[in-house]
Amino acid sequence: PIKGGLWLTDIAHHHLAIAILFLIA
């Protein structure tokens, strides 16, 4: 469960990073 939550958080952060890069670009 912990690993699953960590994976979900990692995906969310990755998505957020892409969104920010898209905004800057």
Secondary structure by P-SEA (a helix, b strand, c coil): caaaaaaaaaaaaaaaaaaaaaaac
